[in-house]
Amino acid sequence: MKNGQNIGRDFLGLALDQQISIENIQLVKELLSETSSVICILNHQNKIVFANEKLLLKYGIDIERDIFGLRFGEVMNCVNLLSPESVCGTTDKCKYCGANYAFNDFWTHKTTVVNECRLIRAMKGHTEQYDLEITATPFHFENDYMIVSVVDITDQKRREILERIFFHDIINMAGSLKGILSLLPETQDTDPNEFLEIASSLSSQIIEEIKAQQQMLEAEKGELEISTEKVEMLSFLKEVSDKVKYCQEAFERNIIIQDHTDNAQFTTDRVLLTRVVFNMAKNALEAIMRGKEIRIQASISAGKVRIEVHNQTYMEDDVRNQLFQRSYSTKGKNRGLGTYSMKLLGERYLKGKVNFSSDTETGTTFYIEIPESI
């Protein structure tokens, strides 16, 4: 049997008051050494008391960092724990965390629990999203513990979501285009140009959707190249408004644009910024009733361009606490990339900040802040 020093080459341990003499348990030792999964053991406070090195290597965690006694989200740099007083498992957003749910369910029933977790990590100036499958299994040695297996299913989920949303949107738009074209033979008494204009708009939307999916795939892989140009604010706001007004979400709803920059010029990737603000506007239109309006406005201050999209609807807590996650949406299983793409494109590629505010009195405002020149 290996001594403690040899075991340390295979996996990491800790001398806490609840230290596990794991080197004496051959079966567990082999499990931790041979499994391809990330494995850690948590005590009843959900603190890590043991882990294999795959946890550190898989997620680029500093191997010299003392992770023991920390909770899972703390080790993984979860974005919900950026403030010093935040404790993993106790914040408002932790209520919607799949890992936290699995851990609580495990301690309640003391039986194996499997659950999926969406995790957003803070990574050197940007964020990265992971989909994880968490399996919590009972383990007793002097005390009750939880063996946690973490399987990264990010690529699988990414493919499923992108393909599902892509086919959903393309089929809907293609179906609408077919319907419009089928009406053309029956337009003897009406001007066909109106139908042709709608058909042209739908064709453009199909092309835009294909381009959007291509951009998202490249952005996810870190392969998206930006192309900067001088942009005039007023023409940009009009372009976004013209694009979004033909969406079905804009039916019998109004779009107001307000330029508080005196048509200032700034330098950015126009295509990506259009994509971000378009998604903000589309989401805002989906949130309001017919007859209501959204407002797209722009301002510049201290070298920062700020573009806001406002509507009068308030978002409930469960929605606000899960926005920007890749697979979360309030609109059903075929949605979920709009706010995620805002964050990904706006922050990682446009070097800006994307966020929102929402309250019962003023409604909801999404915004992006970017440098005047990138």
C-alpha positions as a LaTeX table, in Angstrom:
\begin{tabular}{lrrr}
\hline
Residue & $x$ (\AA) & $y$ (\AA) & $z$ (\AA) \\
\hline
Met1 & 0.00 & 0.00 & 0.00 \\
Lys2 & 1.30 & 3.43 & $-0.85$ \\
Asn3 & 2.17 & 5.82 & 1.94 \\
Gly4 & 0.66 & 9.32 & 2.20 \\
Gln5 & 3.42 & 10.95 & 0.13 \\
Asn6 & 2.93 & 8.58 & $-2.79$ \\
Ile7 & $-0.81$ & 8.96 & $-2.68$ \\
Gly8 & $-0.38$ & 12.73 & $-2.96$ \\
Arg9 & 0.98 & 12.21 & $-6.47$ \\
Asp10 & $-2.33$ & 10.76 & $-7.58$ \\
Phe11 & $-4.75$ & 13.06 & $-5.83$ \\
Leu12 & $-4.96$ & 15.82 & $-3.24$ \\
Gly13 & $-5.91$ & 15.50 & 0.41 \\
Leu14 & $-6.37$ & 17.73 & 3.44 \\
Ala15 & $-5.79$ & 17.44 & 7.16 \\
Leu16 & $-9.01$ & 19.03 & 8.42 \\
Asp17 & $-10.70$ & 18.14 & 11.68 \\
Gln18 & $-12.74$ & 15.74 & 9.55 \\
Gln19 & $-9.81$ & 14.44 & 7.54 \\
Ile20 & $-10.53$ & 11.30 & 5.58 \\
Ser21 & $-7.80$ & 8.65 & 5.80 \\
Ile22 & $-8.57$ & 7.81 & 2.23 \\
Glu23 & $-5.23$ & 6.11 & 1.57 \\
Asn24 & $-6.49$ & 3.21 & 3.65 \\
Ile25 & $-9.48$ & 2.59 & 1.40 \\
Gln26 & $-8.19$ & 0.84 & $-1.68$ \\
Leu27 & $-11.52$ & 0.88 & $-3.54$ \\
Val28 & $-11.99$ & 4.63 & $-3.17$ \\
Lys29 & $-8.34$ & 5.25 & $-4.01$ \\
Glu30 & $-8.71$ & 3.35 & $-7.28$ \\
Leu31 & $-11.96$ & 5.14 & $-8.06$ \\
Leu32 & $-10.37$ & 8.54 & $-7.66$ \\
Ser33 & $-7.23$ & 7.58 & $-9.55$ \\
Glu34 & $-8.77$ & 5.80 & $-12.54$ \\
Thr35 & $-12.02$ & 7.62 & $-13.26$ \\
Ser36 & $-12.10$ & 10.01 & $-16.18$ \\
Ser37 & $-14.52$ & 12.25 & $-14.28$ \\
Val38 & $-13.74$ & 15.07 & $-11.93$ \\
Ile39 & $-14.24$ & 13.71 & $-8.41$ \\
Cys40 & $-14.39$ & 15.48 & $-5.07$ \\
Ile41 & $-15.72$ & 14.66 & $-1.63$ \\
Leu42 & $-17.81$ & 17.14 & 0.36 \\
Asn43 & $-18.64$ & 17.21 & 4.04 \\
His44 & $-22.03$ & 18.06 & 5.53 \\
Gln45 & $-21.27$ & 21.79 & 5.06 \\
Asn46 & $-20.68$ & 21.17 & 1.34 \\
Lys47 & $-17.00$ & 21.98 & 1.77 \\
Ile48 & $-14.39$ & 20.09 & $-0.23$ \\
Val49 & $-12.36$ & 17.72 & 1.93 \\
Phe50 & $-10.86$ & 15.65 & $-0.87$ \\
Ala51 & $-10.43$ & 15.91 & $-4.64$ \\
Asn52 & $-8.59$ & 14.28 & $-7.49$ \\
Glu53 & $-6.24$ & 16.40 & $-9.55$ \\
Lys54 & $-8.58$ & 16.29 & $-12.53$ \\
Leu55 & $-10.69$ & 18.97 & $-10.82$ \\
Leu56 & $-7.73$ & 21.35 & $-10.97$ \\
Leu57 & $-6.42$ & 20.32 & $-14.38$ \\
Lys58 & $-9.78$ & 20.23 & $-16.16$ \\
Tyr59 & $-10.79$ & 23.75 & $-15.18$ \\
Gly60 & $-7.41$ & 25.45 & $-15.05$ \\
Ile61 & $-7.45$ & 25.96 & $-11.29$ \\
Asp62 & $-4.10$ & 26.94 & $-9.76$ \\
Ile63 & $-2.66$ & 23.67 & $-8.52$ \\
Glu64 & $-0.92$ & 25.52 & $-5.69$ \\
Arg65 & $-4.20$ & 26.98 & $-4.47$ \\
Asp66 & $-5.56$ & 25.56 & $-1.24$ \\
Ile67 & $-9.05$ & 24.53 & $-2.35$ \\
Phe68 & $-9.88$ & 22.42 & 0.68 \\
Gly69 & $-12.47$ & 23.84 & 3.00 \\
Leu70 & $-13.95$ & 25.79 & 0.08 \\
Arg71 & $-17.30$ & 25.13 & $-1.56$ \\
Phe72 & $-17.72$ & 24.02 & $-5.16$ \\
Gly73 & $-18.79$ & 27.42 & $-6.55$ \\
Glu74 & $-15.93$ & 29.15 & $-4.76$ \\
Val75 & $-13.37$ & 26.83 & $-6.31$ \\
Met76 & $-14.92$ & 27.25 & $-9.75$ \\
Asn77 & $-15.00$ & 31.09 & $-9.56$ \\
Cys78 & $-18.77$ & 31.25 & $-10.01$ \\
Val79 & $-19.77$ & 34.77 & $-11.08$ \\
Asn80 & $-22.45$ & 34.87 & $-8.40$ \\
Leu81 & $-19.74$ & 34.90 & $-5.73$ \\
Leu82 & $-17.67$ & 37.87 & $-6.86$ \\
Ser83 & $-18.45$ & 39.96 & $-3.78$ \\
Pro84 & $-16.40$ & 39.04 & $-0.67$ \\
Glu85 & $-19.46$ & 38.49 & 1.48 \\
Ser86 & $-21.06$ & 36.00 & $-0.96$ \\
Val87 & $-21.13$ & 32.38 & 0.24 \\
Cys88 & $-21.74$ & 29.53 & $-2.18$ \\
Gly89 & $-25.23$ & 28.14 & $-1.69$ \\
Thr90 & $-26.66$ & 31.21 & 0.05 \\
Thr91 & $-27.14$ & 33.92 & $-2.61$ \\
Asp92 & $-30.45$ & 34.64 & $-4.34$ \\
Lys93 & $-29.15$ & 33.09 & $-7.55$ \\
Cys94 & $-28.04$ & 29.93 & $-5.73$ \\
Lys95 & $-31.71$ & 28.96 & $-5.47$ \\
Tyr96 & $-31.63$ & 28.23 & $-9.19$ \\
Cys97 & $-28.26$ & 26.43 & $-9.24$ \\
Gly98 & $-28.42$ & 22.79 & $-10.29$ \\
Ala99 & $-25.41$ & 21.84 & $-8.15$ \\
Asn100 & $-26.87$ & 23.49 & $-5.06$ \\
Tyr101 & $-30.16$ & 21.73 & $-5.68$ \\
Ala102 & $-28.37$ & 18.37 & $-6.01$ \\
Phe103 & $-26.41$ & 18.91 & $-2.78$ \\
Asn104 & $-29.50$ & 19.92 & $-0.77$ \\
Asp105 & $-31.51$ & 17.03 & $-2.17$ \\
Phe106 & $-28.70$ & 14.64 & $-1.31$ \\
Trp107 & $-28.49$ & 15.67 & 2.34 \\
Thr108 & $-32.28$ & 15.52 & 2.66 \\
His109 & $-32.63$ & 11.96 & 1.33 \\
Lys110 & $-29.10$ & 10.54 & 1.73 \\
Thr111 & $-29.37$ & 8.82 & $-1.63$ \\
Thr112 & $-27.74$ & 9.23 & $-5.04$ \\
Val113 & $-28.83$ & 12.40 & $-6.86$ \\
Val114 & $-28.12$ & 13.31 & $-10.48$ \\
Asn115 & $-28.77$ & 16.83 & $-11.71$ \\
Glu116 & $-27.60$ & 19.22 & $-14.41$ \\
Cys117 & $-25.95$ & 22.51 & $-13.49$ \\
Arg118 & $-25.40$ & 25.67 & $-15.54$ \\
Leu119 & $-22.27$ & 27.39 & $-14.26$ \\
Ile120 & $-20.88$ & 30.77 & $-15.33$ \\
Arg121 & $-17.22$ & 31.21 & $-14.39$ \\
Ala122 & $-15.29$ & 34.46 & $-14.13$ \\
Met123 & $-12.22$ & 34.03 & $-16.34$ \\
Lys124 & $-9.66$ & 36.86 & $-16.56$ \\
Gly125 & $-11.90$ & 39.67 & $-17.75$ \\
His126 & $-14.63$ & 37.59 & $-19.37$ \\
Thr127 & $-17.00$ & 34.78 & $-18.50$ \\
Glu128 & $-17.28$ & 31.19 & $-19.67$ \\
Gln129 & $-20.37$ & 29.03 & $-19.41$ \\
Tyr130 & $-20.39$ & 25.36 & $-18.57$ \\
Asp131 & $-23.07$ & 22.72 & $-18.49$ \\
Leu132 & $-22.23$ & 20.08 & $-15.92$ \\
Glu133 & $-23.82$ & 16.81 & $-14.86$ \\
Ile134 & $-23.51$ & 16.52 & $-11.10$ \\
Thr135 & $-23.83$ & 13.11 & $-9.43$ \\
Ala136 & $-23.86$ & 13.07 & $-5.62$ \\
Thr137 & $-23.35$ & 9.64 & $-4.01$ \\
Pro138 & $-23.36$ & 8.69 & $-0.29$ \\
Phe139 & $-20.05$ & 7.78 & 1.32 \\
His140 & $-19.56$ & 6.96 & 5.00 \\
Phe141 & $-16.21$ & 6.79 & 6.73 \\
Glu142 & $-16.35$ & 7.84 & 10.37 \\
Asn143 & $-18.81$ & 10.52 & 9.21 \\
Asp144 & $-21.29$ & 10.97 & 6.36 \\
Tyr145 & $-19.81$ & 12.44 & 3.20 \\
Met146 & $-20.89$ & 13.06 & $-0.37$ \\
Ile147 & $-18.83$ & 11.88 & $-3.33$ \\
Val148 & $-19.46$ & 14.31 & $-6.18$ \\
Ser149 & $-18.77$ & 13.33 & $-9.77$ \\
Val150 & $-18.68$ & 16.18 & $-12.29$ \\
Val151 & $-19.08$ & 15.39 & $-15.99$ \\
Asp152 & $-18.70$ & 18.27 & $-18.44$ \\
Ile153 & $-21.58$ & 18.13 & $-20.93$ \\
Thr154 & $-21.03$ & 21.64 & $-22.29$ \\
Asp155 & $-20.31$ & 20.61 & $-25.88$ \\
Gln156 & $-23.30$ & 18.27 & $-25.97$ \\
Lys157 & $-25.66$ & 20.93 & $-24.62$ \\
Arg158 & $-24.22$ & 23.59 & $-26.92$ \\
Arg159 & $-24.89$ & 21.45 & $-29.98$ \\
Glu160 & $-28.39$ & 20.53 & $-28.86$ \\
Ile161 & $-29.39$ & 24.10 & $-28.15$ \\
Leu162 & $-27.87$ & 25.64 & $-31.25$ \\
Glu163 & $-29.33$ & 22.99 & $-33.56$ \\
Arg164 & $-32.76$ & 23.06 & $-31.93$ \\
Ile165 & $-33.05$ & 26.85 & $-31.99$ \\
Phe166 & $-31.66$ & 27.09 & $-35.50$ \\
Phe167 & $-34.12$ & 24.60 & $-36.97$ \\
His168 & $-37.01$ & 26.06 & $-34.96$ \\
Asp169 & $-36.44$ & 29.61 & $-36.22$ \\
Ile170 & $-35.59$ & 28.72 & $-39.79$ \\
Ile171 & $-38.63$ & 26.45 & $-40.17$ \\
Asn172 & $-40.93$ & 29.15 & $-38.75$ \\
Met173 & $-39.59$ & 31.84 & $-41.07$ \\
Ala174 & $-39.54$ & 29.55 & $-44.10$ \\
Gly175 & $-43.13$ & 28.57 & $-43.36$ \\
Ser176 & $-44.16$ & 32.22 & $-43.21$ \\
Leu177 & $-42.35$ & 32.92 & $-46.49$ \\
Lys178 & $-44.12$ & 30.02 & $-48.16$ \\
Gly179 & $-47.47$ & 31.31 & $-46.90$ \\
Ile180 & $-46.88$ & 34.80 & $-48.25$ \\
Leu181 & $-45.76$ & 33.51 & $-51.65$ \\
Ser182 & $-48.80$ & 31.23 & $-51.87$ \\
Leu183 & $-51.04$ & 34.30 & $-51.58$ \\
Leu184 & $-49.47$ & 36.07 & $-54.56$ \\
Pro185 & $-51.66$ & 34.35 & $-57.20$ \\
Glu186 & $-54.72$ & 35.65 & $-55.33$ \\
Thr187 & $-53.67$ & 39.32 & $-55.36$ \\
Gln188 & $-55.33$ & 40.39 & $-58.62$ \\
Asp189 & $-57.36$ & 43.07 & $-56.83$ \\
Thr190 & $-54.58$ & 44.21 & $-54.50$ \\
Asp191 & $-51.08$ & 45.57 & $-54.89$ \\
Pro192 & $-48.65$ & 42.60 & $-54.84$ \\
Asn193 & $-45.79$ & 44.86 & $-53.79$ \\
Glu194 & $-46.90$ & 44.68 & $-50.17$ \\
Phe195 & $-46.65$ & 40.88 & $-50.23$ \\
Leu196 & $-43.33$ & 41.03 & $-52.04$ \\
Glu197 & $-41.95$ & 43.42 & $-49.42$ \\
Ile198 & $-42.92$ & 41.01 & $-46.63$ \\
Ala199 & $-41.45$ & 38.07 & $-48.56$ \\
Ser200 & $-38.22$ & 40.00 & $-49.07$ \\
Ser201 & $-38.08$ & 40.78 & $-45.35$ \\
Leu202 & $-38.59$ & 37.13 & $-44.42$ \\
Ser203 & $-35.87$ & 36.08 & $-46.87$ \\
Ser204 & $-33.51$ & 38.58 & $-45.26$ \\
Gln205 & $-34.40$ & 37.27 & $-41.80$ \\
Ile206 & $-33.60$ & 33.70 & $-42.86$ \\
Ile207 & $-30.19$ & 34.81 & $-44.14$ \\
Glu208 & $-29.60$ & 36.84 & $-40.96$ \\
Glu209 & $-30.50$ & 33.85 & $-38.81$ \\
Ile210 & $-28.03$ & 31.64 & $-40.65$ \\
Lys211 & $-25.33$ & 34.29 & $-40.22$ \\
Ala212 & $-26.20$ & 34.63 & $-36.53$ \\
Gln213 & $-25.78$ & 30.90 & $-35.97$ \\
Gln214 & $-22.44$ & 30.96 & $-37.78$ \\
Gln215 & $-21.30$ & 33.83 & $-35.58$ \\
Met216 & $-22.40$ & 32.07 & $-32.42$ \\
Leu217 & $-20.50$ & 28.90 & $-33.32$ \\
Glu218 & $-17.36$ & 30.89 & $-34.05$ \\
Ala219 & $-17.79$ & 32.98 & $-30.89$ \\
Glu220 & $-18.23$ & 29.88 & $-28.72$ \\
Lys221 & $-15.00$ & 28.47 & $-30.10$ \\
Gly222 & $-13.14$ & 31.75 & $-29.64$ \\
Glu223 & $-12.63$ & 31.99 & $-33.40$ \\
Leu224 & $-14.81$ & 34.99 & $-34.21$ \\
Glu225 & $-12.86$ & 37.79 & $-35.87$ \\
Ile226 & $-14.03$ & 41.36 & $-35.39$ \\
Ser227 & $-14.01$ & 44.00 & $-38.12$ \\
Thr228 & $-14.11$ & 47.58 & $-36.88$ \\
Glu229 & $-15.40$ & 50.64 & $-38.69$ \\
Lys230 & $-16.58$ & 54.16 & $-38.02$ \\
Val231 & $-20.25$ & 54.18 & $-37.06$ \\
Glu232 & $-22.65$ & 57.13 & $-36.92$ \\
Met233 & $-25.02$ & 56.75 & $-34.01$ \\
Leu234 & $-28.24$ & 57.94 & $-35.61$ \\
Ser235 & $-27.88$ & 55.75 & $-38.69$ \\
Phe236 & $-27.02$ & 52.81 & $-36.42$ \\
Leu237 & $-30.16$ & 53.27 & $-34.29$ \\
Lys238 & $-32.31$ & 53.56 & $-37.42$ \\
Glu239 & $-30.73$ & 50.41 & $-38.84$ \\
Val240 & $-31.58$ & 48.40 & $-35.71$ \\
Ser241 & $-35.11$ & 49.82 & $-35.66$ \\
Asp242 & $-35.66$ & 48.95 & $-39.33$ \\
Lys243 & $-34.41$ & 45.41 & $-38.78$ \\
Val244 & $-36.53$ & 44.66 & $-35.75$ \\
Lys245 & $-39.77$ & 46.25 & $-36.96$ \\
Tyr246 & $-40.30$ & 43.38 & $-39.42$ \\
Cys247 & $-40.06$ & 40.72 & $-36.71$ \\
Gln248 & $-43.33$ & 39.09 & $-35.66$ \\
Glu249 & $-42.66$ & 40.34 & $-32.12$ \\
Ala250 & $-43.05$ & 43.93 & $-33.39$ \\
Phe251 & $-46.62$ & 43.45 & $-34.65$ \\
Glu252 & $-48.79$ & 46.37 & $-33.44$ \\
Arg253 & $-45.98$ & 47.59 & $-31.17$ \\
Asn254 & $-44.04$ & 50.84 & $-31.48$ \\
Ile255 & $-40.28$ & 51.43 & $-31.56$ \\
Ile256 & $-38.95$ & 54.81 & $-30.44$ \\
Ile257 & $-35.31$ & 55.80 & $-31.02$ \\
Gln258 & $-33.57$ & 58.61 & $-29.15$ \\
Asp259 & $-30.04$ & 59.77 & $-29.96$ \\
His260 & $-28.56$ & 61.84 & $-27.12$ \\
Thr261 & $-25.08$ & 61.83 & $-28.72$ \\
Asp262 & $-25.75$ & 64.44 & $-31.43$ \\
Asn263 & $-25.07$ & 61.73 & $-34.02$ \\
Ala264 & $-21.58$ & 61.07 & $-32.65$ \\
Gln265 & $-19.16$ & 58.74 & $-34.41$ \\
Phe266 & $-17.54$ & 55.78 & $-32.70$ \\
Thr267 & $-15.45$ & 52.81 & $-33.80$ \\
Thr268 & $-16.66$ & 49.25 & $-33.27$ \\
Asp269 & $-17.74$ & 46.08 & $-35.05$ \\
Arg270 & $-21.03$ & 47.28 & $-36.47$ \\
Val271 & $-22.33$ & 43.80 & $-37.29$ \\
Leu272 & $-21.79$ & 42.42 & $-33.78$ \\
Leu273 & $-23.16$ & 45.53 & $-32.07$ \\
Thr274 & $-26.23$ & 45.36 & $-34.31$ \\
Arg275 & $-26.70$ & 41.73 & $-33.26$ \\
Val276 & $-26.53$ & 42.64 & $-29.56$ \\
Val277 & $-28.92$ & 45.61 & $-29.71$ \\
Phe278 & $-31.26$ & 43.75 & $-32.09$ \\
Asn279 & $-31.62$ & 40.95 & $-29.53$ \\
Met280 & $-32.26$ & 43.48 & $-26.78$ \\
Ala281 & $-34.97$ & 45.14 & $-28.87$ \\
Lys282 & $-36.53$ & 41.83 & $-29.87$ \\
Asn283 & $-36.69$ & 40.68 & $-26.23$ \\
Ala284 & $-38.21$ & 44.00 & $-25.20$ \\
Leu285 & $-40.92$ & 43.71 & $-27.86$ \\
Glu286 & $-41.75$ & 40.16 & $-26.72$ \\
Ala287 & $-42.23$ & 41.45 & $-23.18$ \\
Ile288 & $-44.88$ & 44.11 & $-23.94$ \\
Met289 & $-48.52$ & 44.03 & $-24.98$ \\
Arg290 & $-49.79$ & 45.21 & $-28.36$ \\
Gly291 & $-50.14$ & 48.96 & $-28.51$ \\
Lys292 & $-47.20$ & 49.53 & $-26.18$ \\
Glu293 & $-43.74$ & 50.79 & $-27.08$ \\
Ile294 & $-40.07$ & 50.17 & $-26.52$ \\
Arg295 & $-37.37$ & 52.83 & $-26.50$ \\
Ile296 & $-33.87$ & 52.48 & $-27.96$ \\
Gln297 & $-31.63$ & 55.33 & $-26.86$ \\
Ala298 & $-27.93$ & 56.16 & $-26.93$ \\
Ser299 & $-25.58$ & 58.39 & $-24.96$ \\
Ile300 & $-21.84$ & 58.96 & $-24.58$ \\
Ser301 & $-19.99$ & 59.76 & $-21.36$ \\
Ala302 & $-16.35$ & 59.50 & $-20.26$ \\
Gly303 & $-15.29$ & 57.70 & $-23.41$ \\
Lys304 & $-18.06$ & 55.10 & $-23.15$ \\
Val305 & $-20.89$ & 54.57 & $-25.63$ \\
Arg306 & $-24.05$ & 53.39 & $-23.91$ \\
Ile307 & $-27.05$ & 52.00 & $-25.79$ \\
Glu308 & $-30.18$ & 51.12 & $-23.84$ \\
Val309 & $-33.38$ & 49.31 & $-24.75$ \\
His310 & $-36.27$ & 49.99 & $-22.38$ \\
Asn311 & $-39.75$ & 48.58 & $-21.91$ \\
Gln312 & $-42.31$ & 49.04 & $-19.13$ \\
Thr313 & $-42.50$ & 45.37 & $-18.09$ \\
Tyr314 & $-40.97$ & 44.15 & $-14.82$ \\
Met315 & $-39.07$ & 40.85 & $-14.69$ \\
Glu316 & $-39.74$ & 38.49 & $-11.79$ \\
Asp317 & $-36.92$ & 37.27 & $-9.53$ \\
Asp318 & $-36.58$ & 33.83 & $-11.10$ \\
Val319 & $-36.13$ & 35.39 & $-14.55$ \\
Arg320 & $-33.67$ & 38.07 & $-13.41$ \\
Asn321 & $-31.53$ & 35.55 & $-11.55$ \\
Gln322 & $-31.10$ & 33.23 & $-14.53$ \\
Leu323 & $-30.64$ & 35.64 & $-17.42$ \\
Phe324 & $-27.52$ & 35.37 & $-19.60$ \\
Gln325 & $-27.35$ & 31.59 & $-19.15$ \\
Arg326 & $-27.03$ & 29.79 & $-22.46$ \\
Ser327 & $-29.95$ & 27.41 & $-22.09$ \\
Tyr328 & $-32.32$ & 29.46 & $-19.95$ \\
Ser329 & $-35.37$ & 31.18 & $-21.41$ \\
Thr330 & $-38.85$ & 32.22 & $-20.35$ \\
Lys331 & $-40.12$ & 31.46 & $-23.86$ \\
Gly332 & $-40.01$ & 27.68 & $-23.95$ \\
Lys333 & $-37.56$ & 24.95 & $-24.86$ \\
Asn334 & $-36.80$ & 26.32 & $-28.32$ \\
Arg335 & $-35.43$ & 29.58 & $-26.99$ \\
Gly336 & $-32.51$ & 30.59 & $-24.84$ \\
Leu337 & $-29.67$ & 32.18 & $-26.82$ \\
Gly338 & $-30.79$ & 35.82 & $-27.01$ \\
Thr339 & $-29.50$ & 37.18 & $-23.72$ \\
Tyr340 & $-26.58$ & 34.74 & $-23.71$ \\
Ser341 & $-25.39$ & 35.99 & $-27.10$ \\
Met342 & $-25.67$ & 39.61 & $-25.89$ \\
Lys343 & $-23.26$ & 38.85 & $-23.08$ \\
Leu344 & $-20.88$ & 36.74 & $-25.17$ \\
Leu345 & $-20.61$ & 39.12 & $-28.12$ \\
Gly346 & $-20.86$ & 42.35 & $-26.14$ \\
Glu347 & $-18.27$ & 41.55 & $-23.50$ \\
Arg348 & $-15.79$ & 39.11 & $-24.99$ \\
Tyr349 & $-15.62$ & 40.62 & $-28.49$ \\
Leu350 & $-16.80$ & 44.24 & $-28.21$ \\
Lys351 & $-14.86$ & 44.72 & $-24.93$ \\
Gly352 & $-17.94$ & 46.16 & $-23.28$ \\
Lys353 & $-20.35$ & 45.48 & $-20.47$ \\
Val354 & $-23.84$ & 44.04 & $-20.90$ \\
Asn355 & $-26.37$ & 44.14 & $-18.09$ \\
Phe356 & $-29.88$ & 45.19 & $-17.13$ \\
Ser357 & $-32.03$ & 46.74 & $-14.43$ \\
Ser358 & $-35.64$ & 45.94 & $-13.66$ \\
Asp359 & $-38.12$ & 47.25 & $-11.11$ \\
Thr360 & $-41.87$ & 47.56 & $-10.79$ \\
Glu361 & $-41.94$ & 51.35 & $-11.21$ \\
Thr362 & $-39.72$ & 51.95 & $-14.25$ \\
Gly363 & $-39.79$ & 48.58 & $-16.01$ \\
Thr364 & $-36.79$ & 46.85 & $-17.60$ \\
Thr365 & $-33.74$ & 48.33 & $-19.30$ \\
Phe366 & $-31.04$ & 46.28 & $-21.01$ \\
Tyr367 & $-27.86$ & 48.12 & $-21.91$ \\
Ile368 & $-24.46$ & 47.70 & $-23.48$ \\
Glu369 & $-21.52$ & 49.98 & $-22.68$ \\
Ile370 & $-18.56$ & 49.86 & $-25.05$ \\
Pro371 & $-15.44$ & 51.98 & $-25.60$ \\
Glu372 & $-15.74$ & 54.80 & $-28.14$ \\
Ser373 & $-13.03$ & 52.98 & $-30.05$ \\
Ile374 & $-11.88$ & 49.35 & $-29.98$ \\
\hline
\end{tabular}
